[in-house]
Amino acid sequence: IRNASSGQYLDVWGANDSDGTNIATHEFNNANGNKKNEIFYIYRANISNSYLMRSMISSSRVVNAYSDYPSKGTNVTLYHLLNDSTQSWFFEKKDNKYIIRLAYDTDLALSEVSGDVKVKNYTGSSSQLWELVPVQRTVTFNRNYGDNETFTETFYYGVSNQRFGMQNGEDDMIFVSCIDLSL
């Protein structure tokens, strides 16, 4: 997920999988083929038409406006899943880019501020526009859905704008920096 103004990608600072880890932007460098801290996927949240963003570095933490009452300038971090409006985001398409608005207050948009990521009042600035950019890499992992039922899924990092923005009744999980080619 690349910022339209700087060309930098969302990044979990220091690849640290813990509550409160800062979300910043960084140049994407996949030289070692393992930049999970810069790969995110999105799935439906409990709030109608909103989504959660989870870094590939964590199985239990999502992108979060770090406050019980986020306001202009609130920092964006990784935090354990609460399923509330401080972690739910609306994606609004604008000129082949996205405004990513916080469900808690849709006047607040994900914004890059000198390499840091905060929620700010939406102004239309290019620092508040995000591109969904393909990443060339394949990963296979297992999921356990209880009752000892485990299966393997293979995903190809990439973007499917056609699959993004599903309507009610469609599949619950979609991928922004990952796409399941079987969908």
Disulfide bonds with the S-S distance in Angstrom:
none
